[in-house]
Amino acid sequence: MDPQIIGISGSPIKNSNTDRLIQAVLDSSGLNTEFVKLSKINVRPCIACLGCRSTKT
């Protein structure tokens, strides 16, 4: 099932206070959740490789 709540942390520190606070809120909600750590995601601009054309994303 898809998450009903998504917690997003922008802190670059592993297991930071922000991470723990977000996790505590998600855990106490009792709903389906997902935790996203922005420092773990590689975001970059489109390089026009046309890879999305085959996957339709």
CHARMM internal coordinates of N, CA and C (Angstrom, degrees):
IC EDIT
DIST 1 N 1 CA 1.4502
DIST 1 CA 1 C 1.5365
ANGL 1 N 1 CA 1 C 108.91
DIST 1 C 2 N 1.3037
ANGL 1 CA 1 C 2 N 117.33
DIHE 1 N 1 CA 1 C 2 N 143.09
DIST 2 N 2 CA 1.4565
ANGL 1 C 2 N 2 CA 121.79
DIHE 1 CA 1 C 2 N 2 CA 178.86
DIST 2 CA 2 C 1.5286
ANGL 2 N 2 CA 2 C 110.63
DIHE 1 C 2 N 2 CA 2 C -68.38
DIST 2 C 3 N 1.3482
ANGL 2 CA 2 C 3 N 116.57
DIHE 2 N 2 CA 2 C 3 N 148.95
DIST 3 N 3 CA 1.4645
ANGL 2 C 3 N 3 CA 118.49
DIHE 2 CA 2 C 3 N 3 CA 179.26
DIST 3 CA 3 C 1.5207
ANGL 3 N 3 CA 3 C 111.76
DIHE 2 C 3 N 3 CA 3 C -66.36
DIST 3 C 4 N 1.3188
ANGL 3 CA 3 C 4 N 114.90
DIHE 3 N 3 CA 3 C 4 N 144.92
DIST 4 N 4 CA 1.4597
ANGL 3 C 4 N 4 CA 120.76
DIHE 3 CA 3 C 4 N 4 CA 176.64
DIST 4 CA 4 C 1.5196
ANGL 4 N 4 CA 4 C 110.72
DIHE 3 C 4 N 4 CA 4 C -91.84
DIST 4 C 5 N 1.3450
ANGL 4 CA 4 C 5 N 115.89
DIHE 4 N 4 CA 4 C 5 N -25.17
DIST 5 N 5 CA 1.4542
ANGL 4 C 5 N 5 CA 121.27
DIHE 4 CA 4 C 5 N 5 CA 178.12
DIST 5 CA 5 C 1.5290
ANGL 5 N 5 CA 5 C 107.84
DIHE 4 C 5 N 5 CA 5 C -131.02
DIST 5 C 6 N 1.3277
ANGL 5 CA 5 C 6 N 116.28
DIHE 5 N 5 CA 5 C 6 N 134.13
DIST 6 N 6 CA 1.4560
ANGL 5 C 6 N 6 CA 121.34
DIHE 5 CA 5 C 6 N 6 CA 175.75
DIST 6 CA 6 C 1.5256
ANGL 6 N 6 CA 6 C 107.18
DIHE 5 C 6 N 6 CA 6 C -117.29
DIST 6 C 7 N 1.3449
ANGL 6 CA 6 C 7 N 115.97
DIHE 6 N 6 CA 6 C 7 N 122.45
DIST 7 N 7 CA 1.4583
ANGL 6 C 7 N 7 CA 121.84
DIHE 6 CA 6 C 7 N 7 CA 176.15
DIST 7 CA 7 C 1.5152
ANGL 7 N 7 CA 7 C 108.63
DIHE 6 C 7 N 7 CA 7 C -98.65
DIST 7 C 8 N 1.3268
ANGL 7 CA 7 C 8 N 117.47
DIHE 7 N 7 CA 7 C 8 N 127.51
DIST 8 N 8 CA 1.4628
ANGL 7 C 8 N 8 CA 121.77
DIHE 7 CA 7 C 8 N 8 CA -176.35
DIST 8 CA 8 C 1.5231
ANGL 8 N 8 CA 8 C 109.33
DIHE 7 C 8 N 8 CA 8 C -118.96
DIST 8 C 9 N 1.3379
ANGL 8 CA 8 C 9 N 115.76
DIHE 8 N 8 CA 8 C 9 N 125.44
DIST 9 N 9 CA 1.4571
ANGL 8 C 9 N 9 CA 121.32
DIHE 8 CA 8 C 9 N 9 CA 177.85
DIST 9 CA 9 C 1.5193
ANGL 9 N 9 CA 9 C 109.76
DIHE 8 C 9 N 9 CA 9 C -112.20
DIST 9 C 10 N 1.3214
ANGL 9 CA 9 C 10 N 116.36
DIHE 9 N 9 CA 9 C 10 N 131.01
DIST 10 N 10 CA 1.4557
ANGL 9 C 10 N 10 CA 121.61
DIHE 9 CA 9 C 10 N 10 CA 177.17
DIST 10 CA 10 C 1.5158
ANGL 10 N 10 CA 10 C 112.52
DIHE 9 C 10 N 10 CA 10 C -100.58
DIST 10 C 11 N 1.3159
ANGL 10 CA 10 C 11 N 117.82
DIHE 10 N 10 CA 10 C 11 N 3.37
DIST 11 N 11 CA 1.4627
ANGL 10 C 11 N 11 CA 121.23
DIHE 10 CA 10 C 11 N 11 CA -178.26
DIST 11 CA 11 C 1.5251
ANGL 11 N 11 CA 11 C 111.05
DIHE 10 C 11 N 11 CA 11 C -74.36
DIST 11 C 12 N 1.3444
ANGL 11 CA 11 C 12 N 117.73
DIHE 11 N 11 CA 11 C 12 N 133.28
DIST 12 N 12 CA 1.4639
ANGL 11 C 12 N 12 CA 120.19
DIHE 11 CA 11 C 12 N 12 CA 178.49
DIST 12 CA 12 C 1.5297
ANGL 12 N 12 CA 12 C 113.07
DIHE 11 C 12 N 12 CA 12 C -81.99
DIST 12 C 13 N 1.3299
ANGL 12 CA 12 C 13 N 117.51
DIHE 12 N 12 CA 12 C 13 N -7.60
DIST 13 N 13 CA 1.4616
ANGL 12 C 13 N 13 CA 121.82
DIHE 12 CA 12 C 13 N 13 CA -176.38
DIST 13 CA 13 C 1.5216
ANGL 13 N 13 CA 13 C 110.21
DIHE 12 C 13 N 13 CA 13 C -86.41
DIST 13 C 14 N 1.3363
ANGL 13 CA 13 C 14 N 115.95
DIHE 13 N 13 CA 13 C 14 N 130.64
DIST 14 N 14 CA 1.4639
ANGL 13 C 14 N 14 CA 121.38
DIHE 13 CA 13 C 14 N 14 CA 179.26
DIST 14 CA 14 C 1.5292
ANGL 14 N 14 CA 14 C 109.40
DIHE 13 C 14 N 14 CA 14 C -65.30
DIST 14 C 15 N 1.3234
ANGL 14 CA 14 C 15 N 117.34
DIHE 14 N 14 CA 14 C 15 N 132.21
DIST 15 N 15 CA 1.4588
ANGL 14 C 15 N 15 CA 124.70
DIHE 14 CA 14 C 15 N 15 CA 179.34
DIST 15 CA 15 C 1.5358
ANGL 15 N 15 CA 15 C 111.86
DIHE 14 C 15 N 15 CA 15 C 53.80
DIST 15 C 16 N 1.3161
ANGL 15 CA 15 C 16 N 116.31
DIHE 15 N 15 CA 15 C 16 N 43.73
DIST 16 N 16 CA 1.4655
ANGL 15 C 16 N 16 CA 121.80
DIHE 15 CA 15 C 16 N 16 CA -178.18
DIST 16 CA 16 C 1.5214
ANGL 16 N 16 CA 16 C 111.13
DIHE 15 C 16 N 16 CA 16 C -71.11
DIST 16 C 17 N 1.3241
ANGL 16 CA 16 C 17 N 115.45
DIHE 16 N 16 CA 16 C 17 N 169.96
DIST 17 N 17 CA 1.4640
ANGL 16 C 17 N 17 CA 120.10
DIHE 16 CA 16 C 17 N 17 CA 175.77
DIST 17 CA 17 C 1.5206
ANGL 17 N 17 CA 17 C 110.40
DIHE 16 C 17 N 17 CA 17 C -58.92
DIST 17 C 18 N 1.3215
ANGL 17 CA 17 C 18 N 116.68
DIHE 17 N 17 CA 17 C 18 N -38.79
DIST 18 N 18 CA 1.4621
ANGL 17 C 18 N 18 CA 121.29
DIHE 17 CA 17 C 18 N 18 CA 178.60
DIST 18 CA 18 C 1.5279
ANGL 18 N 18 CA 18 C 110.41
DIHE 17 C 18 N 18 CA 18 C -61.97
DIST 18 C 19 N 1.3350
ANGL 18 CA 18 C 19 N 116.73
DIHE 18 N 18 CA 18 C 19 N -46.06
DIST 19 N 19 CA 1.4611
ANGL 18 C 19 N 19 CA 121.29
DIHE 18 CA 18 C 19 N 19 CA 178.40
DIST 19 CA 19 C 1.5258
ANGL 19 N 19 CA 19 C 111.16
DIHE 18 C 19 N 19 CA 19 C -58.40
DIST 19 C 20 N 1.3193
ANGL 19 CA 19 C 20 N 115.74
DIHE 19 N 19 CA 19 C 20 N -46.71
DIST 20 N 20 CA 1.4701
ANGL 19 C 20 N 20 CA 120.06
DIHE 19 CA 19 C 20 N 20 CA -178.08
DIST 20 CA 20 C 1.5241
ANGL 20 N 20 CA 20 C 111.78
DIHE 19 C 20 N 20 CA 20 C -66.13
DIST 20 C 21 N 1.3318
ANGL 20 CA 20 C 21 N 116.91
DIHE 20 N 20 CA 20 C 21 N -37.44
DIST 21 N 21 CA 1.4630
ANGL 20 C 21 N 21 CA 120.22
DIHE 20 CA 20 C 21 N 21 CA 177.75
DIST 21 CA 21 C 1.5213
ANGL 21 N 21 CA 21 C 110.77
DIHE 20 C 21 N 21 CA 21 C -64.97
DIST 21 C 22 N 1.3229
ANGL 21 CA 21 C 22 N 116.82
DIHE 21 N 21 CA 21 C 22 N -46.57
DIST 22 N 22 CA 1.4626
ANGL 21 C 22 N 22 CA 120.63
DIHE 21 CA 21 C 22 N 22 CA 179.20
DIST 22 CA 22 C 1.5186
ANGL 22 N 22 CA 22 C 110.69
DIHE 21 C 22 N 22 CA 22 C -61.62
DIST 22 C 23 N 1.3416
ANGL 22 CA 22 C 23 N 116.56
DIHE 22 N 22 CA 22 C 23 N -44.10
DIST 23 N 23 CA 1.4728
ANGL 22 C 23 N 23 CA 120.53
DIHE 22 CA 22 C 23 N 23 CA 178.71
DIST 23 CA 23 C 1.5268
ANGL 23 N 23 CA 23 C 111.06
DIHE 22 C 23 N 23 CA 23 C -61.02
DIST 23 C 24 N 1.3327
ANGL 23 CA 23 C 24 N 117.67
DIHE 23 N 23 CA 23 C 24 N -41.01
DIST 24 N 24 CA 1.4629
ANGL 23 C 24 N 24 CA 121.30
DIHE 23 CA 23 C 24 N 24 CA 179.47
DIST 24 CA 24 C 1.5241
ANGL 24 N 24 CA 24 C 111.20
DIHE 23 C 24 N 24 CA 24 C -62.54
DIST 24 C 25 N 1.3157
ANGL 24 CA 24 C 25 N 116.61
DIHE 24 N 24 CA 24 C 25 N -42.97
DIST 25 N 25 CA 1.4688
ANGL 24 C 25 N 25 CA 120.57
DIHE 24 CA 24 C 25 N 25 CA 178.47
DIST 25 CA 25 C 1.5249
ANGL 25 N 25 CA 25 C 110.45
DIHE 24 C 25 N 25 CA 25 C -64.58
DIST 25 C 26 N 1.3399
ANGL 25 CA 25 C 26 N 116.40
DIHE 25 N 25 CA 25 C 26 N -44.59
DIST 26 N 26 CA 1.4617
ANGL 25 C 26 N 26 CA 119.67
DIHE 25 CA 25 C 26 N 26 CA 179.45
DIST 26 CA 26 C 1.5233
ANGL 26 N 26 CA 26 C 111.16
DIHE 25 C 26 N 26 CA 26 C -62.76
DIST 26 C 27 N 1.3314
ANGL 26 CA 26 C 27 N 117.02
DIHE 26 N 26 CA 26 C 27 N -43.83
DIST 27 N 27 CA 1.4656
ANGL 26 C 27 N 27 CA 121.09
DIHE 26 CA 26 C 27 N 27 CA -179.06
DIST 27 CA 27 C 1.5197
ANGL 27 N 27 CA 27 C 112.08
DIHE 26 C 27 N 27 CA 27 C -64.58
DIST 27 C 28 N 1.3217
ANGL 27 CA 27 C 28 N 116.69
DIHE 27 N 27 CA 27 C 28 N -36.86
DIST 28 N 28 CA 1.4663
ANGL 27 C 28 N 28 CA 119.51
DIHE 27 CA 27 C 28 N 28 CA -177.44
DIST 28 CA 28 C 1.5301
ANGL 28 N 28 CA 28 C 112.99
DIHE 27 C 28 N 28 CA 28 C -79.41
DIST 28 C 29 N 1.3215
ANGL 28 CA 28 C 29 N 117.43
DIHE 28 N 28 CA 28 C 29 N -11.25
DIST 29 N 29 CA 1.4686
ANGL 28 C 29 N 29 CA 119.59
DIHE 28 CA 28 C 29 N 29 CA -177.31
DIST 29 CA 29 C 1.5222
ANGL 29 N 29 CA 29 C 112.82
DIHE 28 C 29 N 29 CA 29 C -71.49
DIST 29 C 30 N 1.3354
ANGL 29 CA 29 C 30 N 116.86
DIHE 29 N 29 CA 29 C 30 N -30.44
DIST 30 N 30 CA 1.4554
ANGL 29 C 30 N 30 CA 119.85
DIHE 29 CA 29 C 30 N 30 CA -178.00
DIST 30 CA 30 C 1.5208
ANGL 30 N 30 CA 30 C 113.52
DIHE 29 C 30 N 30 CA 30 C 76.35
DIST 30 C 31 N 1.3302
ANGL 30 CA 30 C 31 N 117.32
DIHE 30 N 30 CA 30 C 31 N 7.34
DIST 31 N 31 CA 1.4613
ANGL 30 C 31 N 31 CA 122.22
DIHE 30 CA 30 C 31 N 31 CA -179.98
DIST 31 CA 31 C 1.5249
ANGL 31 N 31 CA 31 C 110.24
DIHE 30 C 31 N 31 CA 31 C -106.58
DIST 31 C 32 N 1.3327
ANGL 31 CA 31 C 32 N 116.07
DIHE 31 N 31 CA 31 C 32 N 172.39
DIST 32 N 32 CA 1.4600
ANGL 31 C 32 N 32 CA 120.41
DIHE 31 CA 31 C 32 N 32 CA 173.84
DIST 32 CA 32 C 1.5182
ANGL 32 N 32 CA 32 C 108.33
DIHE 31 C 32 N 32 CA 32 C -71.13
DIST 32 C 33 N 1.3341
ANGL 32 CA 32 C 33 N 116.49
DIHE 32 N 32 CA 32 C 33 N 126.37
DIST 33 N 33 CA 1.4544
ANGL 32 C 33 N 33 CA 120.28
DIHE 32 CA 32 C 33 N 33 CA -174.64
DIST 33 CA 33 C 1.5223
ANGL 33 N 33 CA 33 C 111.39
DIHE 32 C 33 N 33 CA 33 C -130.54
DIST 33 C 34 N 1.3187
ANGL 33 CA 33 C 34 N 114.36
DIHE 33 N 33 CA 33 C 34 N 163.95
DIST 34 N 34 CA 1.4594
ANGL 33 C 34 N 34 CA 121.87
DIHE 33 CA 33 C 34 N 34 CA 173.41
DIST 34 CA 34 C 1.5224
ANGL 34 N 34 CA 34 C 107.67
DIHE 33 C 34 N 34 CA 34 C -142.25
DIST 34 C 35 N 1.3367
ANGL 34 CA 34 C 35 N 116.73
DIHE 34 N 34 CA 34 C 35 N 134.65
DIST 35 N 35 CA 1.4554
ANGL 34 C 35 N 35 CA 122.48
DIHE 34 CA 34 C 35 N 35 CA 178.21
DIST 35 CA 35 C 1.5189
ANGL 35 N 35 CA 35 C 108.63
DIHE 34 C 35 N 35 CA 35 C -104.93
DIST 35 C 36 N 1.3321
ANGL 35 CA 35 C 36 N 116.77
DIHE 35 N 35 CA 35 C 36 N 128.20
DIST 36 N 36 CA 1.4612
ANGL 35 C 36 N 36 CA 121.96
DIHE 35 CA 35 C 36 N 36 CA -179.09
DIST 36 CA 36 C 1.5204
ANGL 36 N 36 CA 36 C 108.54
DIHE 35 C 36 N 36 CA 36 C -120.16
DIST 36 C 37 N 1.3283
ANGL 36 CA 36 C 37 N 116.57
DIHE 36 N 36 CA 36 C 37 N 126.47
DIST 37 N 37 CA 1.4689
ANGL 36 C 37 N 37 CA 122.37
DIHE 36 CA 36 C 37 N 37 CA 177.30
DIST 37 CA 37 C 1.5245
ANGL 37 N 37 CA 37 C 107.37
DIHE 36 C 37 N 37 CA 37 C -107.20
DIST 37 C 38 N 1.3253
ANGL 37 CA 37 C 38 N 116.34
DIHE 37 N 37 CA 37 C 38 N 110.02
DIST 38 N 38 CA 1.4605
ANGL 37 C 38 N 38 CA 120.88
DIHE 37 CA 37 C 38 N 38 CA -174.21
DIST 38 CA 38 C 1.5259
ANGL 38 N 38 CA 38 C 113.03
DIHE 37 C 38 N 38 CA 38 C -61.53
DIST 38 C 39 N 1.3296
ANGL 38 CA 38 C 39 N 117.95
DIHE 38 N 38 CA 38 C 39 N -30.46
DIST 39 N 39 CA 1.4639
ANGL 38 C 39 N 39 CA 120.02
DIHE 38 CA 38 C 39 N 39 CA -178.86
DIST 39 CA 39 C 1.5260
ANGL 39 N 39 CA 39 C 112.31
DIHE 38 C 39 N 39 CA 39 C -69.34
DIST 39 C 40 N 1.3134
ANGL 39 CA 39 C 40 N 117.66
DIHE 39 N 39 CA 39 C 40 N -13.11
DIST 40 N 40 CA 1.4683
ANGL 39 C 40 N 40 CA 121.99
DIHE 39 CA 39 C 40 N 40 CA 178.63
DIST 40 CA 40 C 1.5245
ANGL 40 N 40 CA 40 C 112.63
DIHE 39 C 40 N 40 CA 40 C -93.67
DIST 40 C 41 N 1.3366
ANGL 40 CA 40 C 41 N 116.98
DIHE 40 N 40 CA 40 C 41 N -5.48
DIST 41 N 41 CA 1.4581
ANGL 40 C 41 N 41 CA 121.47
DIHE 40 CA 40 C 41 N 41 CA -176.50
DIST 41 CA 41 C 1.5247
ANGL 41 N 41 CA 41 C 109.52
DIHE 40 C 41 N 41 CA 41 C -104.34
DIST 41 C 42 N 1.3171
ANGL 41 CA 41 C 42 N 115.90
DIHE 41 N 41 CA 41 C 42 N 130.73
DIST 42 N 42 CA 1.4582
ANGL 41 C 42 N 42 CA 121.66
DIHE 41 CA 41 C 42 N 42 CA 178.09
DIST 42 CA 42 C 1.5264
ANGL 42 N 42 CA 42 C 108.16
DIHE 41 C 42 N 42 CA 42 C -93.34
DIST 42 C 43 N 1.3253
ANGL 42 CA 42 C 43 N 116.20
DIHE 42 N 42 CA 42 C 43 N 106.31
DIST 43 N 43 CA 1.4574
ANGL 42 C 43 N 43 CA 121.68
DIHE 42 CA 42 C 43 N 43 CA -179.15
DIST 43 CA 43 C 1.5204
ANGL 43 N 43 CA 43 C 107.81
DIHE 42 C 43 N 43 CA 43 C -106.49
DIST 43 C 44 N 1.3155
ANGL 43 CA 43 C 44 N 115.99
DIHE 43 N 43 CA 43 C 44 N 127.84
DIST 44 N 44 CA 1.4631
ANGL 43 C 44 N 44 CA 120.21
DIHE 43 CA 43 C 44 N 44 CA 179.63
DIST 44 CA 44 C 1.5149
ANGL 44 N 44 CA 44 C 109.47
DIHE 43 C 44 N 44 CA 44 C -148.12
DIST 44 C 45 N 1.3219
ANGL 44 CA 44 C 45 N 116.74
DIHE 44 N 44 CA 44 C 45 N 163.21
DIST 45 N 45 CA 1.4602
ANGL 44 C 45 N 45 CA 119.36
DIHE 44 CA 44 C 45 N 45 CA -177.31
DIST 45 CA 45 C 1.5281
ANGL 45 N 45 CA 45 C 112.41
DIHE 44 C 45 N 45 CA 45 C -73.12
DIST 45 C 46 N 1.2971
ANGL 45 CA 45 C 46 N 115.31
DIHE 45 N 45 CA 45 C 46 N 164.13
DIST 46 N 46 CA 1.4572
ANGL 45 C 46 N 46 CA 122.46
DIHE 45 CA 45 C 46 N 46 CA 176.49
DIST 46 CA 46 C 1.5290
ANGL 46 N 46 CA 46 C 109.43
DIHE 45 C 46 N 46 CA 46 C -62.97
DIST 46 C 47 N 1.3513
ANGL 46 CA 46 C 47 N 116.20
DIHE 46 N 46 CA 46 C 47 N 137.02
DIST 47 N 47 CA 1.4644
ANGL 46 C 47 N 47 CA 120.39
DIHE 46 CA 46 C 47 N 47 CA 177.80
DIST 47 CA 47 C 1.5271
ANGL 47 N 47 CA 47 C 111.45
DIHE 46 C 47 N 47 CA 47 C -110.98
DIST 47 C 48 N 1.3202
ANGL 47 CA 47 C 48 N 116.01
DIHE 47 N 47 CA 47 C 48 N 14.21
DIST 48 N 48 CA 1.4643
ANGL 47 C 48 N 48 CA 123.09
DIHE 47 CA 47 C 48 N 48 CA 177.17
DIST 48 CA 48 C 1.5357
ANGL 48 N 48 CA 48 C 113.25
DIHE 47 C 48 N 48 CA 48 C 55.04
DIST 48 C 49 N 1.3381
ANGL 48 CA 48 C 49 N 115.40
DIHE 48 N 48 CA 48 C 49 N 43.04
DIST 49 N 49 CA 1.4698
ANGL 48 C 49 N 49 CA 120.02
DIHE 48 CA 48 C 49 N 49 CA 179.61
DIST 49 CA 49 C 1.5300
ANGL 49 N 49 CA 49 C 112.85
DIHE 48 C 49 N 49 CA 49 C -83.21
DIST 49 C 50 N 1.3255
ANGL 49 CA 49 C 50 N 116.75
DIHE 49 N 49 CA 49 C 50 N -10.14
DIST 50 N 50 CA 1.4653
ANGL 49 C 50 N 50 CA 124.65
DIHE 49 CA 49 C 50 N 50 CA -178.32
DIST 50 CA 50 C 1.5411
ANGL 50 N 50 CA 50 C 113.31
DIHE 49 C 50 N 50 CA 50 C 65.94
DIST 50 C 51 N 1.3218
ANGL 50 CA 50 C 51 N 116.71
DIHE 50 N 50 CA 50 C 51 N 14.97
DIST 51 N 51 CA 1.4704
ANGL 50 C 51 N 51 CA 121.37
DIHE 50 CA 50 C 51 N 51 CA 176.58
DIST 51 CA 51 C 1.5175
ANGL 51 N 51 CA 51 C 112.49
DIHE 50 C 51 N 51 CA 51 C -61.71
DIST 51 C 52 N 1.2975
ANGL 51 CA 51 C 52 N 117.06
DIHE 51 N 51 CA 51 C 52 N -31.28
DIST 52 N 52 CA 1.4673
ANGL 51 C 52 N 52 CA 121.21
DIHE 51 CA 51 C 52 N 52 CA 179.83
DIST 52 CA 52 C 1.5267
ANGL 52 N 52 CA 52 C 111.03
DIHE 51 C 52 N 52 CA 52 C -71.67
DIST 52 C 53 N 1.2866
ANGL 52 CA 52 C 53 N 116.74
DIHE 52 N 52 CA 52 C 53 N -22.60
DIST 53 N 53 CA 1.4579
ANGL 52 C 53 N 53 CA 120.09
DIHE 52 CA 52 C 53 N 53 CA -179.01
DIST 53 CA 53 C 1.5395
ANGL 53 N 53 CA 53 C 111.19
DIHE 52 C 53 N 53 CA 53 C -64.46
DIST 53 C 54 N 1.3394
ANGL 53 CA 53 C 54 N 116.63
DIHE 53 N 53 CA 53 C 54 N -37.34
DIST 54 N 54 CA 1.4672
ANGL 53 C 54 N 54 CA 119.80
DIHE 53 CA 53 C 54 N 54 CA -179.68
DIST 54 CA 54 C 1.5278
ANGL 54 N 54 CA 54 C 111.72
DIHE 53 C 54 N 54 CA 54 C -79.93
DIST 54 C 55 N 1.3449
ANGL 54 CA 54 C 55 N 117.58
DIHE 54 N 54 CA 54 C 55 N -29.57
DIST 55 N 55 CA 1.4580
ANGL 54 C 55 N 55 CA 120.05
DIHE 54 CA 54 C 55 N 55 CA 179.91
DIST 55 CA 55 C 1.5169
ANGL 55 N 55 CA 55 C 113.15
DIHE 54 C 55 N 55 CA 55 C -97.05
DIST 55 C 56 N 1.3335
ANGL 55 CA 55 C 56 N 116.57
DIHE 55 N 55 CA 55 C 56 N -8.07
DIST 56 N 56 CA 1.4640
ANGL 55 C 56 N 56 CA 122.82
DIHE 55 CA 55 C 56 N 56 CA 179.17
DIST 56 CA 56 C 1.5221
ANGL 56 N 56 CA 56 C 112.94
DIHE 55 C 56 N 56 CA 56 C 56.93
DIST 56 C 57 N 1.3565
ANGL 56 CA 56 C 57 N 116.90
DIHE 56 N 56 CA 56 C 57 N 41.21
DIST 57 N 57 CA 1.4771
ANGL 56 C 57 N 57 CA 120.64
DIHE 56 CA 56 C 57 N 57 CA 176.89
DIST 57 CA 57 C 1.4949
ANGL 57 N 57 CA 57 C 110.85
DIHE 56 C 57 N 57 CA 57 C -110.95
END
COOR INIT
IC SEED 1 N 1 CA 1 C
IC BUILD
